[in-house]
Amino acid sequence: MAYYMNQMSVRDMEEAIQKTKTVIIPTGVVEQHGYHLPLSTDILNATRPLEIAGDKLNAVVAPVVNYCFSGGDLLGTVNVSPNTFGLYISEICSEFVRMGFENIIVFLGHAGTDNINALRNSLQMLLRRNPEMHEKITISLVECWKLSPTWLSGFNLEPEHDFHAGMMETSLMMYWNPELVGDEIVMDDEYISRMMRTDQDWFEKREKRIDSPFMIEKVGQRDEIKVGVMGLPHEASRELGEKICNEIVDNLVEYVNVLEANRKG
């Protein structure tokens, strides 16, 4: 069964760690998701599957880390430097190692190229600088969307893809928190929306004071983006959200079981 740390005492933790050595650290971000989804969408991506998994999930679930790096600048978005986020999660992982956990899963509800690269580098460096740790524990970086073949299929749509605040995320929100889904879907103009569906990093604006390969770019968000929906939210449905959620839960439960079996074996 799942053990939720935010509801536990020290004695509860002592009992839980006798039954499982796996801990899951959910991470999200406070970030704009258009006018139809809440700023907490990626937080819910990381927390709702862990709540729904319930008795099927043999792991301790840590409180969610609500902030990381979005890369966008629209109102309501809170950015934390990717390097700061990566180091922060590494510190948290070290604490769970100290407690005696042997399998640590960092469970991402938010993507972002810069965000994931920095986090992966920090976790790799944690193991590299502490070789004795690698002999005793595993650290996994699990992006929630990679547990769902249906969600991944949205990334592979042609000629345009479904990314941020699109069909998949809207469907999930319709399933687990429909009261937070707005009635009106607002999009940027047709060209901007199409470009953001074509390339998830198109929103970035890159500038150099001098055109030289030595010059470090300033990276920000394109000024013309006003809404920031990078997908096809009009095609969302509650039924699709339920299917995606079930895939995430089932595959996460299976992965935790593999980690626990490997530890015991």
Helices and strands as residue ranges (DSSP letters): E 2-4, G 5-7, H 10-19, E 22-27, H 41-53, G 54-56, E 59-61, H 82-99, E 103-108, H 113-129, H 131-134, E 138-143, G 144-147, H 149-155, H 167-176, G 178-180, H 190-198, E 204-207, E 218-221, G 233-235, H 238-264
